[in-house]
């Protein structure tokens, strides 16, 4: 067995070694990694994807096993090549343990679920992988009173703020939210929306507004 990780490659990552433009002289290598207790979370996502794409280059692929976390529906310590890539994730407390952050690299999705909050964060968390993530912000059953304007809405696919105390939507937020796929503002204290909403003509997402004390007088027509 011969390893050629350093041969003509600019990076030392195993994926780059696999994809490296080798010279005409054929070089073969096998990396033997069996009998290690792999933790198959999002940090190891590219490793696992490579194992599934190039199994023969990682030795006996059936001996590459995931010891943690557990994958419901699969056998204990399942082979790495059997793990569905869309089930590989990292989940941990964030924002001073007030939220839980879950990163799913294969789906390019980042889920932020928060409790006991009275405002949205000023910045979104940084995922481990530098992918073009879409964020799901789940702030249901908190104490939000305002839906502010945030530039990061451009990276949000779902904004869920049901059952809060929101009385007002910032007028600048209307334009920033127009590309969000789903917005849930039901069960709040809204009685009107900013007039700027009349200028939004290409919103194709889903908007939930039921359960608010709407003012249906002539001024809001």
C-alpha positions as CSV (number, residue, x, y, z in Angstrom):
1,X,0.0,0.0,0.0
2,X,1.3,3.4,-0.9
3,X,0.1,6.8,0.3
4,X,0.4,9.8,-2.0
5,X,-1.2,12.5,0.0
6,X,1.6,14.9,-0.6
7,X,2.1,14.2,-4.3
8,X,1.4,17.4,-6.3
9,X,-1.5,18.6,-4.1
10,X,-1.9,22.0,-2.6
11,X,-3.9,20.8,0.3
12,X,-3.4,18.0,2.8
13,X,-7.1,17.1,3.1
14,X,-8.0,13.6,2.1
15,X,-10.7,14.7,-0.3
16,X,-8.2,16.9,-2.2
17,X,-5.8,14.0,-2.3
18,X,-8.5,11.9,-3.9
19,X,-9.3,14.6,-6.5
20,X,-5.7,15.6,-7.1
21,X,-4.6,15.8,-10.7
22,X,-2.2,12.9,-10.7
23,X,0.7,12.6,-13.2
24,X,0.5,10.1,-16.0
25,X,2.3,7.5,-13.9
26,X,-0.4,5.6,-12.1
27,X,-0.2,5.9,-8.3
28,X,-2.6,3.9,-6.1
29,X,-3.1,4.2,-2.4
30,X,-5.3,2.8,0.3
31,X,-5.8,4.4,3.6
32,X,-6.6,1.8,6.2
33,X,-8.8,3.2,9.0
34,X,-10.9,0.3,10.2
35,X,-11.4,-0.4,13.9
36,X,-11.5,3.3,14.9
37,X,-14.4,4.6,16.9
38,X,-15.7,7.3,14.5
39,X,-18.1,10.0,15.6
40,X,-20.2,10.5,12.5
41,X,-21.5,14.0,13.0
42,X,-21.4,17.1,10.8
43,X,-17.7,17.7,11.4
44,X,-16.9,14.4,9.7
45,X,-19.4,15.0,6.9
46,X,-16.9,15.3,4.1
47,X,-15.0,12.3,5.4
48,X,-18.1,10.2,5.3
49,X,-19.2,11.5,1.9
50,X,-15.7,10.5,0.6
51,X,-16.0,7.1,2.2
52,X,-19.2,6.5,0.3
53,X,-17.9,7.9,-2.9
54,X,-14.4,6.1,-2.8
55,X,-15.0,3.1,-0.5
56,X,-12.1,1.0,-1.9
57,X,-9.6,3.7,-1.1
58,X,-10.4,3.5,2.6
59,X,-9.6,-0.2,3.1
60,X,-12.3,-2.6,4.2
61,X,-15.3,-0.3,4.0
62,X,-17.6,-2.6,6.1
63,X,-15.2,-2.1,9.0
64,X,-15.5,1.7,9.0
65,X,-18.2,2.0,11.6
66,X,-19.9,4.9,13.3
67,X,-19.9,4.5,17.1
68,X,-21.9,7.7,17.7
69,X,-24.3,9.3,17.5
70,X,-27.1,6.7,17.2
71,X,-29.1,6.6,14.0
72,X,-32.7,5.3,14.6
73,X,-33.6,2.6,12.1
74,X,-30.0,1.5,11.6
75,X,-28.1,-1.1,13.4
76,X,-25.9,-0.2,16.4
77,X,-22.5,1.0,15.1
78,X,-23.6,1.0,11.5
79,X,-21.1,0.9,8.6
80,X,-20.1,4.4,7.5
81,X,-21.1,3.6,3.9
82,X,-24.7,2.9,5.1
83,X,-25.4,6.3,6.8
84,X,-27.8,8.5,4.7
85,X,-25.8,11.7,4.2
86,X,-28.9,13.9,5.0
87,X,-29.0,12.4,8.5
88,X,-25.5,13.5,9.4
89,X,-25.8,16.6,11.6
90,X,-24.4,18.5,14.6
91,X,-26.7,19.8,17.4
92,X,-25.5,21.8,20.3
93,X,-26.6,24.7,22.6
94,X,-25.8,28.2,21.4
95,X,-26.5,31.8,22.3
96,X,-25.7,31.3,26.0
97,X,-27.6,28.0,26.1
98,X,-30.8,29.9,25.2
99,X,-31.0,28.2,21.8
100,X,-30.2,25.0,20.1
101,X,-28.3,25.0,16.8
102,X,-28.5,22.1,14.3
103,X,-26.3,21.9,11.2
104,X,-27.1,19.5,8.4
105,X,-24.3,19.9,5.8
106,X,-25.8,17.6,3.1
107,X,-29.0,19.6,2.9
108,X,-27.2,22.9,3.5
109,X,-29.6,23.6,6.3
110,X,-29.1,25.2,9.6
111,X,-31.8,25.1,12.2
112,X,-31.9,27.7,15.1
113,X,-34.5,27.0,17.8
114,X,-34.7,29.5,20.7
115,X,-36.6,29.8,24.0
116,X,-37.2,32.7,26.4
117,X,-36.1,35.4,23.9
118,X,-37.5,38.9,23.6
119,X,-35.7,39.7,20.3
120,X,-34.1,38.1,17.3
121,X,-30.3,37.8,17.2
122,X,-28.3,40.5,15.6
123,X,-26.2,38.0,13.8
124,X,-26.6,34.4,12.8
125,X,-24.3,31.7,14.1
126,X,-21.3,30.5,11.9
127,X,-21.8,27.0,10.7
128,X,-18.8,24.6,10.8
129,X,-18.8,24.2,7.0
130,X,-18.6,27.2,4.7
131,X,-21.5,26.2,2.6
132,X,-24.4,28.3,1.3
133,X,-26.7,27.4,4.1
134,X,-30.4,28.3,4.4
135,X,-31.4,29.0,7.9
136,X,-34.6,28.0,9.7
137,X,-35.3,30.4,12.6
138,X,-37.8,29.0,15.1
139,X,-38.8,31.5,17.7
140,X,-42.3,30.2,18.5
141,X,-43.7,30.8,22.0
142,X,-41.2,33.5,23.0
143,X,-41.7,37.1,24.0
144,X,-40.8,39.0,20.8
145,X,-42.6,42.4,20.5
146,X,-41.1,43.5,17.2
147,X,-40.1,41.9,13.9
148,X,-37.0,43.9,13.0
149,X,-35.2,44.5,9.8
150,X,-32.2,42.1,9.5
151,X,-29.9,41.8,6.5
152,X,-29.6,38.1,7.2
153,X,-33.2,37.4,6.1
154,X,-31.6,36.8,2.6
155,X,-30.2,33.5,4.0
156,X,-33.4,32.5,5.8
157,X,-35.8,29.9,4.3
158,X,-38.2,29.7,7.3
159,X,-39.0,32.4,9.9
160,X,-41.3,31.1,12.5
161,X,-42.4,33.5,15.3
162,X,-45.9,32.2,16.2
163,X,-47.4,32.9,19.6
164,X,-45.2,35.8,20.6
165,X,-46.2,39.4,21.5
166,X,-45.3,41.0,18.2
167,X,-47.2,44.3,17.8
168,X,-45.2,45.7,14.9
169,X,-43.3,44.7,11.8
170,X,-40.5,47.1,10.9
171,X,-41.2,48.7,7.5
172,X,-37.8,47.9,6.2
173,X,-38.3,44.2,7.2
174,X,-41.0,43.8,4.6
175,X,-38.6,44.1,1.6
176,X,-35.9,42.0,3.3
177,X,-38.4,39.2,4.0
178,X,-39.8,38.9,0.4
179,X,-37.6,35.9,-0.5
180,X,-38.2,33.9,2.7
181,X,-40.1,30.7,1.7
182,X,-42.3,30.6,4.9
183,X,-43.2,33.3,7.5
184,X,-45.3,32.4,10.5
185,X,-46.6,35.3,12.5
186,X,-49.9,33.8,13.7
187,X,-50.9,34.2,17.3
188,X,-49.4,37.6,17.9
189,X,-50.7,41.1,18.7
190,X,-50.6,42.6,15.2
191,X,-53.4,44.9,14.2
192,X,-51.9,46.2,11.0
193,X,-49.0,45.7,8.6
194,X,-46.6,48.3,7.2
195,X,-47.9,50.1,4.1
196,X,-44.8,49.0,2.3
197,X,-46.3,45.6,1.9
198,X,-48.4,47.0,-1.1
199,X,-45.1,47.3,-3.0
200,X,-44.3,43.6,-2.7
201,X,-45.5,41.9,-5.9
202,X,-43.3,38.9,-6.3
203,X,-43.6,37.1,-2.9
204,X,-44.4,33.5,-3.6
205,X,-43.9,32.0,-0.1
206,X,-46.3,31.1,2.6
207,X,-47.5,33.7,5.2
208,X,-49.4,32.8,8.3
209,X,-51.2,35.7,10.0
210,X,-54.3,34.2,11.7
211,X,-54.9,34.7,15.4
212,X,-54.0,38.4,15.4
213,X,-56.4,41.2,16.6
214,X,-56.6,42.9,13.2
215,X,-57.9,46.5,12.9
216,X,-60.3,46.2,9.9
217,X,-61.2,49.9,9.8
218,X,-61.1,52.0,6.6
219,X,-57.6,53.2,7.3
220,X,-56.2,49.7,6.9
221,X,-57.9,48.9,3.6
